[in-house]
């Protein structure tokens, strides 16, 4: 994911890794766009993990950030679709 965020057209948005929002860290984030990206592996598909992800998303939302969740499989299998999804969540 990091390599996707570091190439055009996304690199101009200045994404960072391990962005701290309140008491937790998001995988990637752009403060300018108020967008966080979480890359979820298979461990995120259990009910307890999904409840934890929802809790984290509420914390991010309370801080004014939108969250885009993508799976590791999507990043590896269809990176261009992931880039398109990120671009679709960026302002303007």
Phi and psi restraints in degrees (range 20) as a CNS / XPLOR table:
assign (resid 1 and name C) (resid 2 and name N)
       (resid 2 and name CA) (resid 2 and name C) 1.0 -58.1 20.0 2
assign (resid 2 and name N) (resid 2 and name CA)
       (resid 2 and name C) (resid 3 and name N) 1.0 -41.1 20.0 2
assign (resid 2 and name C) (resid 3 and name N)
       (resid 3 and name CA) (resid 3 and name C) 1.0 -64.8 20.0 2
assign (resid 3 and name N) (resid 3 and name CA)
       (resid 3 and name C) (resid 4 and name N) 1.0 -33.9 20.0 2
assign (resid 3 and name C) (resid 4 and name N)
       (resid 4 and name CA) (resid 4 and name C) 1.0 -66.3 20.0 2
assign (resid 4 and name N) (resid 4 and name CA)
       (resid 4 and name C) (resid 5 and name N) 1.0 -38.9 20.0 2
assign (resid 4 and name C) (resid 5 and name N)
       (resid 5 and name CA) (resid 5 and name C) 1.0 -75.0 20.0 2
assign (resid 5 and name N) (resid 5 and name CA)
       (resid 5 and name C) (resid 6 and name N) 1.0 -17.0 20.0 2
assign (resid 5 and name C) (resid 6 and name N)
       (resid 6 and name CA) (resid 6 and name C) 1.0 -95.3 20.0 2
assign (resid 6 and name N) (resid 6 and name CA)
       (resid 6 and name C) (resid 7 and name N) 1.0 1.4 20.0 2
assign (resid 6 and name C) (resid 7 and name N)
       (resid 7 and name CA) (resid 7 and name C) 1.0 -116.3 20.0 2
assign (resid 7 and name N) (resid 7 and name CA)
       (resid 7 and name C) (resid 8 and name N) 1.0 161.5 20.0 2
assign (resid 7 and name C) (resid 8 and name N)
       (resid 8 and name CA) (resid 8 and name C) 1.0 -61.0 20.0 2
assign (resid 8 and name N) (resid 8 and name CA)
       (resid 8 and name C) (resid 9 and name N) 1.0 147.7 20.0 2
assign (resid 8 and name C) (resid 9 and name N)
       (resid 9 and name CA) (resid 9 and name C) 1.0 -92.0 20.0 2
assign (resid 9 and name N) (resid 9 and name CA)
       (resid 9 and name C) (resid 10 and name N) 1.0 5.0 20.0 2
assign (resid 9 and name C) (resid 10 and name N)
       (resid 10 and name CA) (resid 10 and name C) 1.0 -84.7 20.0 2
assign (resid 10 and name N) (resid 10 and name CA)
       (resid 10 and name C) (resid 11 and name N) 1.0 -22.9 20.0 2
assign (resid 10 and name C) (resid 11 and name N)
       (resid 11 and name CA) (resid 11 and name C) 1.0 -61.8 20.0 2
assign (resid 11 and name N) (resid 11 and name CA)
       (resid 11 and name C) (resid 12 and name N) 1.0 -27.1 20.0 2
assign (resid 11 and name C) (resid 12 and name N)
       (resid 12 and name CA) (resid 12 and name C) 1.0 -69.6 20.0 2
assign (resid 12 and name N) (resid 12 and name CA)
       (resid 12 and name C) (resid 13 and name N) 1.0 -11.8 20.0 2
assign (resid 12 and name C) (resid 13 and name N)
       (resid 13 and name CA) (resid 13 and name C) 1.0 -87.0 20.0 2
assign (resid 13 and name N) (resid 13 and name CA)
       (resid 13 and name C) (resid 14 and name N) 1.0 -7.3 20.0 2
assign (resid 13 and name C) (resid 14 and name N)
       (resid 14 and name CA) (resid 14 and name C) 1.0 57.0 20.0 2
assign (resid 14 and name N) (resid 14 and name CA)
       (resid 14 and name C) (resid 15 and name N) 1.0 59.9 20.0 2
assign (resid 14 and name C) (resid 15 and name N)
       (resid 15 and name CA) (resid 15 and name C) 1.0 -72.1 20.0 2
assign (resid 15 and name N) (resid 15 and name CA)
       (resid 15 and name C) (resid 16 and name N) 1.0 149.6 20.0 2
assign (resid 15 and name C) (resid 16 and name N)
       (resid 16 and name CA) (resid 16 and name C) 1.0 -124.0 20.0 2
assign (resid 16 and name N) (resid 16 and name CA)
       (resid 16 and name C) (resid 17 and name N) 1.0 156.4 20.0 2
assign (resid 16 and name C) (resid 17 and name N)
       (resid 17 and name CA) (resid 17 and name C) 1.0 -92.6 20.0 2
assign (resid 17 and name N) (resid 17 and name CA)
       (resid 17 and name C) (resid 18 and name N) 1.0 152.5 20.0 2
assign (resid 17 and name C) (resid 18 and name N)
       (resid 18 and name CA) (resid 18 and name C) 1.0 47.8 20.0 2
assign (resid 18 and name N) (resid 18 and name CA)
       (resid 18 and name C) (resid 19 and name N) 1.0 64.6 20.0 2
assign (resid 18 and name C) (resid 19 and name N)
       (resid 19 and name CA) (resid 19 and name C) 1.0 -86.7 20.0 2
assign (resid 19 and name N) (resid 19 and name CA)
       (resid 19 and name C) (resid 20 and name N) 1.0 122.9 20.0 2
assign (resid 19 and name C) (resid 20 and name N)
       (resid 20 and name CA) (resid 20 and name C) 1.0 -83.7 20.0 2
assign (resid 20 and name N) (resid 20 and name CA)
       (resid 20 and name C) (resid 21 and name N) 1.0 124.9 20.0 2
assign (resid 20 and name C) (resid 21 and name N)
       (resid 21 and name CA) (resid 21 and name C) 1.0 -128.0 20.0 2
assign (resid 21 and name N) (resid 21 and name CA)
       (resid 21 and name C) (resid 22 and name N) 1.0 111.8 20.0 2
assign (resid 21 and name C) (resid 22 and name N)
       (resid 22 and name CA) (resid 22 and name C) 1.0 59.6 20.0 2
assign (resid 22 and name N) (resid 22 and name CA)
       (resid 22 and name C) (resid 23 and name N) 1.0 -132.0 20.0 2
assign (resid 22 and name C) (resid 23 and name N)
       (resid 23 and name CA) (resid 23 and name C) 1.0 -86.1 20.0 2
assign (resid 23 and name N) (resid 23 and name CA)
       (resid 23 and name C) (resid 24 and name N) 1.0 0.9 20.0 2
assign (resid 23 and name C) (resid 24 and name N)
       (resid 24 and name CA) (resid 24 and name C) 1.0 -130.7 20.0 2
assign (resid 24 and name N) (resid 24 and name CA)
       (resid 24 and name C) (resid 25 and name N) 1.0 168.0 20.0 2
assign (resid 24 and name C) (resid 25 and name N)
       (resid 25 and name CA) (resid 25 and name C) 1.0 -114.0 20.0 2
assign (resid 25 and name N) (resid 25 and name CA)
       (resid 25 and name C) (resid 26 and name N) 1.0 138.7 20.0 2
assign (resid 25 and name C) (resid 26 and name N)
       (resid 26 and name CA) (resid 26 and name C) 1.0 -95.7 20.0 2
assign (resid 26 and name N) (resid 26 and name CA)
       (resid 26 and name C) (resid 27 and name N) 1.0 155.2 20.0 2
assign (resid 26 and name C) (resid 27 and name N)
       (resid 27 and name CA) (resid 27 and name C) 1.0 -61.1 20.0 2
assign (resid 27 and name N) (resid 27 and name CA)
       (resid 27 and name C) (resid 28 and name N) 1.0 -48.7 20.0 2
assign (resid 27 and name C) (resid 28 and name N)
       (resid 28 and name CA) (resid 28 and name C) 1.0 -143.1 20.0 2
assign (resid 28 and name N) (resid 28 and name CA)
       (resid 28 and name C) (resid 29 and name N) 1.0 151.6 20.0 2
assign (resid 28 and name C) (resid 29 and name N)
       (resid 29 and name CA) (resid 29 and name C) 1.0 -158.9 20.0 2
assign (resid 29 and name N) (resid 29 and name CA)
       (resid 29 and name C) (resid 30 and name N) 1.0 153.3 20.0 2
assign (resid 29 and name C) (resid 30 and name N)
       (resid 30 and name CA) (resid 30 and name C) 1.0 -124.4 20.0 2
assign (resid 30 and name N) (resid 30 and name CA)
       (resid 30 and name C) (resid 31 and name N) 1.0 111.1 20.0 2
assign (resid 30 and name C) (resid 31 and name N)
       (resid 31 and name CA) (resid 31 and name C) 1.0 -66.3 20.0 2
assign (resid 31 and name N) (resid 31 and name CA)
       (resid 31 and name C) (resid 32 and name N) 1.0 -37.1 20.0 2
assign (resid 31 and name C) (resid 32 and name N)
       (resid 32 and name CA) (resid 32 and name C) 1.0 -60.0 20.0 2
assign (resid 32 and name N) (resid 32 and name CA)
       (resid 32 and name C) (resid 33 and name N) 1.0 -43.7 20.0 2
assign (resid 32 and name C) (resid 33 and name N)
       (resid 33 and name CA) (resid 33 and name C) 1.0 -88.2 20.0 2
assign (resid 33 and name N) (resid 33 and name CA)
       (resid 33 and name C) (resid 34 and name N) 1.0 -7.8 20.0 2
assign (resid 33 and name C) (resid 34 and name N)
       (resid 34 and name CA) (resid 34 and name C) 1.0 55.2 20.0 2
assign (resid 34 and name N) (resid 34 and name CA)
       (resid 34 and name C) (resid 35 and name N) 1.0 43.3 20.0 2
assign (resid 34 and name C) (resid 35 and name N)
       (resid 35 and name CA) (resid 35 and name C) 1.0 -124.1 20.0 2
assign (resid 35 and name N) (resid 35 and name CA)
       (resid 35 and name C) (resid 36 and name N) 1.0 131.5 20.0 2
assign (resid 35 and name C) (resid 36 and name N)
       (resid 36 and name CA) (resid 36 and name C) 1.0 -115.1 20.0 2
assign (resid 36 and name N) (resid 36 and name CA)
       (resid 36 and name C) (resid 37 and name N) 1.0 145.6 20.0 2
assign (resid 36 and name C) (resid 37 and name N)
       (resid 37 and name CA) (resid 37 and name C) 1.0 -121.5 20.0 2
assign (resid 37 and name N) (resid 37 and name CA)
       (resid 37 and name C) (resid 38 and name N) 1.0 126.1 20.0 2
assign (resid 37 and name C) (resid 38 and name N)
       (resid 38 and name CA) (resid 38 and name C) 1.0 -112.9 20.0 2
assign (resid 38 and name N) (resid 38 and name CA)
       (resid 38 and name C) (resid 39 and name N) 1.0 126.8 20.0 2
assign (resid 38 and name C) (resid 39 and name N)
       (resid 39 and name CA) (resid 39 and name C) 1.0 -101.9 20.0 2
assign (resid 39 and name N) (resid 39 and name CA)
       (resid 39 and name C) (resid 40 and name N) 1.0 114.7 20.0 2
assign (resid 39 and name C) (resid 40 and name N)
       (resid 40 and name CA) (resid 40 and name C) 1.0 -102.3 20.0 2
assign (resid 40 and name N) (resid 40 and name CA)
       (resid 40 and name C) (resid 41 and name N) 1.0 125.5 20.0 2
assign (resid 40 and name C) (resid 41 and name N)
       (resid 41 and name CA) (resid 41 and name C) 1.0 -87.8 20.0 2
assign (resid 41 and name N) (resid 41 and name CA)
       (resid 41 and name C) (resid 42 and name N) 1.0 -176.2 20.0 2
assign (resid 41 and name C) (resid 42 and name N)
       (resid 42 and name CA) (resid 42 and name C) 1.0 -61.7 20.0 2
assign (resid 42 and name N) (resid 42 and name CA)
       (resid 42 and name C) (resid 43 and name N) 1.0 -24.7 20.0 2
assign (resid 42 and name C) (resid 43 and name N)
       (resid 43 and name CA) (resid 43 and name C) 1.0 -65.7 20.0 2
assign (resid 43 and name N) (resid 43 and name CA)
       (resid 43 and name C) (resid 44 and name N) 1.0 -13.4 20.0 2
assign (resid 43 and name C) (resid 44 and name N)
       (resid 44 and name CA) (resid 44 and name C) 1.0 -85.8 20.0 2
assign (resid 44 and name N) (resid 44 and name CA)
       (resid 44 and name C) (resid 45 and name N) 1.0 -0.5 20.0 2
assign (resid 44 and name C) (resid 45 and name N)
       (resid 45 and name CA) (resid 45 and name C) 1.0 -95.9 20.0 2
assign (resid 45 and name N) (resid 45 and name CA)
       (resid 45 and name C) (resid 46 and name N) 1.0 -1.2 20.0 2
assign (resid 45 and name C) (resid 46 and name N)
       (resid 46 and name CA) (resid 46 and name C) 1.0 -80.8 20.0 2
assign (resid 46 and name N) (resid 46 and name CA)
       (resid 46 and name C) (resid 47 and name N) 1.0 158.4 20.0 2
assign (resid 46 and name C) (resid 47 and name N)
       (resid 47 and name CA) (resid 47 and name C) 1.0 -59.0 20.0 2
assign (resid 47 and name N) (resid 47 and name CA)
       (resid 47 and name C) (resid 48 and name N) 1.0 -46.8 20.0 2
assign (resid 47 and name C) (resid 48 and name N)
       (resid 48 and name CA) (resid 48 and name C) 1.0 -61.1 20.0 2
assign (resid 48 and name N) (resid 48 and name CA)
       (resid 48 and name C) (resid 49 and name N) 1.0 -38.9 20.0 2
assign (resid 48 and name C) (resid 49 and name N)
       (resid 49 and name CA) (resid 49 and name C) 1.0 -67.5 20.0 2
assign (resid 49 and name N) (resid 49 and name CA)
       (resid 49 and name C) (resid 50 and name N) 1.0 -38.5 20.0 2
assign (resid 49 and name C) (resid 50 and name N)
       (resid 50 and name CA) (resid 50 and name C) 1.0 -67.2 20.0 2
assign (resid 50 and name N) (resid 50 and name CA)
       (resid 50 and name C) (resid 51 and name N) 1.0 -35.1 20.0 2
assign (resid 50 and name C) (resid 51 and name N)
       (resid 51 and name CA) (resid 51 and name C) 1.0 -65.1 20.0 2
assign (resid 51 and name N) (resid 51 and name CA)
       (resid 51 and name C) (resid 52 and name N) 1.0 -41.2 20.0 2
assign (resid 51 and name C) (resid 52 and name N)
       (resid 52 and name CA) (resid 52 and name C) 1.0 -65.1 20.0 2
assign (resid 52 and name N) (resid 52 and name CA)
       (resid 52 and name C) (resid 53 and name N) 1.0 -41.4 20.0 2
assign (resid 52 and name C) (resid 53 and name N)
       (resid 53 and name CA) (resid 53 and name C) 1.0 -62.3 20.0 2
assign (resid 53 and name N) (resid 53 and name CA)
       (resid 53 and name C) (resid 54 and name N) 1.0 -40.6 20.0 2
assign (resid 53 and name C) (resid 54 and name N)
       (resid 54 and name CA) (resid 54 and name C) 1.0 -63.9 20.0 2
assign (resid 54 and name N) (resid 54 and name CA)
       (resid 54 and name C) (resid 55 and name N) 1.0 -39.5 20.0 2
assign (resid 54 and name C) (resid 55 and name N)
       (resid 55 and name CA) (resid 55 and name C) 1.0 -62.4 20.0 2
assign (resid 55 and name N) (resid 55 and name CA)
       (resid 55 and name C) (resid 56 and name N) 1.0 -45.6 20.0 2
assign (resid 55 and name C) (resid 56 and name N)
       (resid 56 and name CA) (resid 56 and name C) 1.0 -62.3 20.0 2
assign (resid 56 and name N) (resid 56 and name CA)
       (resid 56 and name C) (resid 57 and name N) 1.0 -42.4 20.0 2
assign (resid 56 and name C) (resid 57 and name N)
       (resid 57 and name CA) (resid 57 and name C) 1.0 -61.5 20.0 2
assign (resid 57 and name N) (resid 57 and name CA)
       (resid 57 and name C) (resid 58 and name N) 1.0 -35.6 20.0 2
assign (resid 57 and name C) (resid 58 and name N)
       (resid 58 and name CA) (resid 58 and name C) 1.0 -65.3 20.0 2
assign (resid 58 and name N) (resid 58 and name CA)
       (resid 58 and name C) (resid 59 and name N) 1.0 -39.5 20.0 2
assign (resid 58 and name C) (resid 59 and name N)
       (resid 59 and name CA) (resid 59 and name C) 1.0 -64.4 20.0 2
assign (resid 59 and name N) (resid 59 and name CA)
       (resid 59 and name C) (resid 60 and name N) 1.0 -44.7 20.0 2
assign (resid 59 and name C) (resid 60 and name N)
       (resid 60 and name CA) (resid 60 and name C) 1.0 -61.7 20.0 2
assign (resid 60 and name N) (resid 60 and name CA)
       (resid 60 and name C) (resid 61 and name N) 1.0 -44.7 20.0 2
assign (resid 60 and name C) (resid 61 and name N)
       (resid 61 and name CA) (resid 61 and name C) 1.0 -62.9 20.0 2
assign (resid 61 and name N) (resid 61 and name CA)
       (resid 61 and name C) (resid 62 and name N) 1.0 -39.9 20.0 2
assign (resid 61 and name C) (resid 62 and name N)
       (resid 62 and name CA) (resid 62 and name C) 1.0 -63.0 20.0 2
assign (resid 62 and name N) (resid 62 and name CA)
       (resid 62 and name C) (resid 63 and name N) 1.0 -26.1 20.0 2
assign (resid 62 and name C) (resid 63 and name N)
       (resid 63 and name CA) (resid 63 and name C) 1.0 -88.4 20.0 2
assign (resid 63 and name N) (resid 63 and name CA)
       (resid 63 and name C) (resid 64 and name N) 1.0 1.1 20.0 2
assign (resid 63 and name C) (resid 64 and name N)
       (resid 64 and name CA) (resid 64 and name C) 1.0 92.4 20.0 2
assign (resid 64 and name N) (resid 64 and name CA)
       (resid 64 and name C) (resid 65 and name N) 1.0 14.2 20.0 2
assign (resid 64 and name C) (resid 65 and name N)
       (resid 65 and name CA) (resid 65 and name C) 1.0 -106.1 20.0 2
assign (resid 65 and name N) (resid 65 and name CA)
       (resid 65 and name C) (resid 66 and name N) 1.0 142.0 20.0 2
assign (resid 65 and name C) (resid 66 and name N)
       (resid 66 and name CA) (resid 66 and name C) 1.0 -89.3 20.0 2
assign (resid 66 and name N) (resid 66 and name CA)
       (resid 66 and name C) (resid 67 and name N) 1.0 152.3 20.0 2
assign (resid 66 and name C) (resid 67 and name N)
       (resid 67 and name CA) (resid 67 and name C) 1.0 -122.5 20.0 2
assign (resid 67 and name N) (resid 67 and name CA)
       (resid 67 and name C) (resid 68 and name N) 1.0 130.4 20.0 2
assign (resid 67 and name C) (resid 68 and name N)
       (resid 68 and name CA) (resid 68 and name C) 1.0 -111.3 20.0 2
assign (resid 68 and name N) (resid 68 and name CA)
       (resid 68 and name C) (resid 69 and name N) 1.0 118.9 20.0 2
assign (resid 68 and name C) (resid 69 and name N)
       (resid 69 and name CA) (resid 69 and name C) 1.0 -102.7 20.0 2
assign (resid 69 and name N) (resid 69 and name CA)
       (resid 69 and name C) (resid 70 and name N) 1.0 128.2 20.0 2
assign (resid 69 and name C) (resid 70 and name N)
       (resid 70 and name CA) (resid 70 and name C) 1.0 -128.3 20.0 2
assign (resid 70 and name N) (resid 70 and name CA)
       (resid 70 and name C) (resid 71 and name N) 1.0 155.3 20.0 2
assign (resid 70 and name C) (resid 71 and name N)
       (resid 71 and name CA) (resid 71 and name C) 1.0 -91.7 20.0 2
assign (resid 71 and name N) (resid 71 and name CA)
       (resid 71 and name C) (resid 72 and name N) 1.0 156.3 20.0 2
assign (resid 71 and name C) (resid 72 and name N)
       (resid 72 and name CA) (resid 72 and name C) 1.0 -58.5 20.0 2
assign (resid 72 and name N) (resid 72 and name CA)
       (resid 72 and name C) (resid 73 and name N) 1.0 -38.9 20.0 2
assign (resid 72 and name C) (resid 73 and name N)
       (resid 73 and name CA) (resid 73 and name C) 1.0 -61.7 20.0 2
assign (resid 73 and name N) (resid 73 and name CA)
       (resid 73 and name C) (resid 74 and name N) 1.0 -38.3 20.0 2
assign (resid 73 and name C) (resid 74 and name N)
       (resid 74 and name CA) (resid 74 and name C) 1.0 -66.4 20.0 2
assign (resid 74 and name N) (resid 74 and name CA)
       (resid 74 and name C) (resid 75 and name N) 1.0 -42.2 20.0 2
assign (resid 74 and name C) (resid 75 and name N)
       (resid 75 and name CA) (resid 75 and name C) 1.0 -61.9 20.0 2
assign (resid 75 and name N) (resid 75 and name CA)
       (resid 75 and name C) (resid 76 and name N) 1.0 -43.2 20.0 2
assign (resid 75 and name C) (resid 76 and name N)
       (resid 76 and name CA) (resid 76 and name C) 1.0 -79.0 20.0 2
assign (resid 76 and name N) (resid 76 and name CA)
       (resid 76 and name C) (resid 77 and name N) 1.0 -35.5 20.0 2
assign (resid 76 and name C) (resid 77 and name N)
       (resid 77 and name CA) (resid 77 and name C) 1.0 -89.3 20.0 2
assign (resid 77 and name N) (resid 77 and name CA)
       (resid 77 and name C) (resid 78 and name N) 1.0 -30.6 20.0 2
assign (resid 77 and name C) (resid 78 and name N)
       (resid 78 and name CA) (resid 78 and name C) 1.0 -146.0 20.0 2
assign (resid 78 and name N) (resid 78 and name CA)
       (resid 78 and name C) (resid 79 and name N) 1.0 67.1 20.0 2
assign (resid 78 and name C) (resid 79 and name N)
       (resid 79 and name CA) (resid 79 and name C) 1.0 -60.2 20.0 2
assign (resid 79 and name N) (resid 79 and name CA)
       (resid 79 and name C) (resid 80 and name N) 1.0 -33.0 20.0 2
assign (resid 79 and name C) (resid 80 and name N)
       (resid 80 and name CA) (resid 80 and name C) 1.0 -66.0 20.0 2
assign (resid 80 and name N) (resid 80 and name CA)
       (resid 80 and name C) (resid 81 and name N) 1.0 -34.6 20.0 2
assign (resid 80 and name C) (resid 81 and name N)
       (resid 81 and name CA) (resid 81 and name C) 1.0 -67.0 20.0 2
assign (resid 81 and name N) (resid 81 and name CA)
       (resid 81 and name C) (resid 82 and name N) 1.0 -36.3 20.0 2
assign (resid 81 and name C) (resid 82 and name N)
       (resid 82 and name CA) (resid 82 and name C) 1.0 -66.1 20.0 2
assign (resid 82 and name N) (resid 82 and name CA)
       (resid 82 and name C) (resid 83 and name N) 1.0 -44.0 20.0 2
assign (resid 82 and name C) (resid 83 and name N)
       (resid 83 and name CA) (resid 83 and name C) 1.0 -59.3 20.0 2
assign (resid 83 and name N) (resid 83 and name CA)
       (resid 83 and name C) (resid 84 and name N) 1.0 -44.0 20.0 2
assign (resid 83 and name C) (resid 84 and name N)
       (resid 84 and name CA) (resid 84 and name C) 1.0 -61.6 20.0 2
assign (resid 84 and name N) (resid 84 and name CA)
       (resid 84 and name C) (resid 85 and name N) 1.0 -40.0 20.0 2
assign (resid 84 and name C) (resid 85 and name N)
       (resid 85 and name CA) (resid 85 and name C) 1.0 -64.4 20.0 2
assign (resid 85 and name N) (resid 85 and name CA)
       (resid 85 and name C) (resid 86 and name N) 1.0 -41.7 20.0 2
assign (resid 85 and name C) (resid 86 and name N)
       (resid 86 and name CA) (resid 86 and name C) 1.0 -64.5 20.0 2
assign (resid 86 and name N) (resid 86 and name CA)
       (resid 86 and name C) (resid 87 and name N) 1.0 -47.3 20.0 2
assign (resid 86 and name C) (resid 87 and name N)
       (resid 87 and name CA) (resid 87 and name C) 1.0 -59.0 20.0 2
assign (resid 87 and name N) (resid 87 and name CA)
       (resid 87 and name C) (resid 88 and name N) 1.0 -35.8 20.0 2
assign (resid 87 and name C) (resid 88 and name N)
       (resid 88 and name CA) (resid 88 and name C) 1.0 -67.1 20.0 2
assign (resid 88 and name N) (resid 88 and name CA)
       (resid 88 and name C) (resid 89 and name N) 1.0 -19.1 20.0 2
assign (resid 88 and name C) (resid 89 and name N)
       (resid 89 and name CA) (resid 89 and name C) 1.0 -99.0 20.0 2
assign (resid 89 and name N) (resid 89 and name CA)
       (resid 89 and name C) (resid 90 and name N) 1.0 -6.5 20.0 2
assign (resid 89 and name C) (resid 90 and name N)
       (resid 90 and name CA) (resid 90 and name C) 1.0 -86.3 20.0 2
assign (resid 90 and name N) (resid 90 and name CA)
       (resid 90 and name C) (resid 91 and name N) 1.0 144.8 20.0 2
assign (resid 90 and name C) (resid 91 and name N)
       (resid 91 and name CA) (resid 91 and name C) 1.0 -67.4 20.0 2
assign (resid 91 and name N) (resid 91 and name CA)
       (resid 91 and name C) (resid 92 and name N) 1.0 149.7 20.0 2
